[in-house]
């Protein structure tokens, strides 16, 4: 097991990836301790060299005390003034906050009354410019009791800025331009970009996303920490968990580096074993948002047409979220008997925040009575372990990442674990995990279609009526 040295940090069990334990296939133990360990050591040293040049700013966020204090201080000045907090952002500007919300706020947070929320605001994510959804949300909010946090690292994301314009117009008409400023906080680049210009020209409250931190690596920056602090999440514990994991992953020796184990095994499963689909499957509803956050982190960081050496790469495993135990009843048949192109990463905890006993009853019905005396967590965790064992017997690779419980320290550690892992994986694949050139064309075409200055309207071939029904 990797990561077993600290009870508060994630533990990775990876024996179900290894040949000999699996009924067929798997990674040879000699390769793990030989070639794969050497491969990781080279990747680790290359990542450390890049970090020394400032290429991994996310690693510093857990230790940026001044920025963390500034974020909490701003949250404290706004405490008690708002019933609702709306985060306007998309992709990396929203998914981290969703993961934090799911993991650390009580389920059904927005349905709780103000007293049950200890005076903290309800939390809404406005991450898609769908007019039906946006209209419905805005129609339910009291502008005078709502704070809008507009988040965009670049400061020019079309979806985010369009939503900001809609919100600003409503605030200005309802409260007046002067009061509207008190209901907006901007999180963006510290020096440049349209959103930074707007924040300075209107004197809006703002927090910076450090220049060395990209959007999908920004959850531990004010992007995620401000909404967390405003809703009462212990951001200090989140950052402490991240820092603890960073320290735990400080070794170039594969067996001593949990993030290295995760990256190396998933990379080997893909390029050597043909398992190009990587299913991230939490057995805890509190980790549902985390699975979607991992999906973006993996997809944007590792899928590249050109490698760092300038040669064609065409890399990229396909990350998919699934949720236990519900998706045992939707995709498990595919995982068990479909193509041998998948590896499953189970995510779980060793103890829930609370548990429910399953009452005994219907003793005359054995199909029900056997459940009595157990708990719902007993059932859920048994489902996870049974699914891993079923996959093993079918010769299907899987590994398991567990935390003691899903709390602030653990979620911070998980964020750091997977960010480090994807950077190591980028080095193993020979790609830059920090860029996303494949996203830019779609953005440019959208700007052209919307008439933005400096962008040409795209020449799109007319639809061929032969291919319409």
C-alpha positions, 0 to 999 in steps of 0.5 A: 500500500502507498501512503500508509505511513500517515493515518490522515493521508490517503492510502492507495491499495494497488495489488489488484493491478498486479500480475499474479493476483489478477486472474489474468493480465496485470503489471508484473511486480518485477517491472514495478520495482525495476523499469517502472520505478526507474521511469518514475524517478526520471519523471519525478526529477523532471517535475521537480526541475520544472517546479524550481522554474515556477511551473507548478504554482499549485504546489505553493498554494498550501503554503501561501499563508498571506494569500490564505489569510487575505481570503479568510479576512475577506470572507470575515468582512462579508460574514452574515450579510448575505443569504445566498452566494452565487459562484459564476465560473466554468470548468476549473473555476467551478468544479473545485468549489462543487467538489468542496461543497459536496464533500464538506457541506451538509447534504441538502445545504441549500434546503437548511434554514439560516439557523441550521446553516449558522448564518452562512449563505446558501451556495449556488453554482452558475456554471453554464449559460443555459437561459432556463436555469439562469432565469430560474435561479435569478428569479428565486434570489433577493438581489439585496441579500445575494453575493456574486463571486465572478471567477475567471483566471483569464478574465475573458471567458465568454460564458462567465462574462455573459453571465456576469453581464446578466447579473450586473444588469439585474443588480444595477437595476434593482440596487443601483450601480453603487450598491451593486458593487457591494454584491460582487467579488471578483477572482481573477489574474492579479494583473491582466485580463478584462475581469481585472480591468472591470474590478479596478474600474468599478472598485470591486472587491477582488482576490488574485489567482497566482499567475503560476496557477492554471484554472484546473489547478486552482481549487486551493487558491481563492477560486475554491477557498473563498466560497469555502470560507464564506460557507464555513468550511475550515480552509486551514484544514483543507490547506493543511491536508494538501501540504501534508500530502505534498510532503508525503509525495516528496520522494523519487522512490516509487514505493514511497510516493503515493502520487507517483504510484497512482500516475505510474500504474495508470500510465502503464495500464494505458500505454502497456495494457491498453486500458485507455478508459480510466473510471473514477468511482467513489463509494461516498456521495460526498466524493461525487463532485470530486470525481467530476473535478478529476475528470477535467483534471485528467482530460485537459492535462493529458490529452495532447496532440503534440508532445513536449518534444514537438513530435505528434503525441495523440495521448490521453486516457479517457477519464469517466466518473461513476458512482457506487453503488448506484452504477453497479446497476448501470455499467458494471456489466460493461466493466466486467465483460466488456472490452479490456480497455478499462481500469477502475479507481475506487475512492472510498472512506473507512468511516462515514460521518454518520451511519444508519443501522438497518433494522431487523424485520421480516424474519420469515423472509431470508432475502430481507432478514439477513440485512438486519444487524448491519448498517448502511455503511456496511452495505455500501463498503461491502459493495465496493470491496465485492466489486473490486473482488469481482473485477479481480476474478475477471482479470480486470485491473483496479486500485483503491484510494481511501481516506479515514473519513471525508473531512477538510483535511482529507479532501485537501490531501486528495486534491494535492494527490491527484494534482501531483499525480497528473503532473507526474503522468504528464511527464510519463506521457511526454506532454505538458500537463499545464496547457490546453491547446485543444480548447482554444479553437472552439473559444476562438470560433465562439468569439467570431460567431458572437462578433468579438473584435479581433476575431473573424466570423468562421466560415462554416460549410452549409448543412448538406440536406442529404444528411438530414432526416 
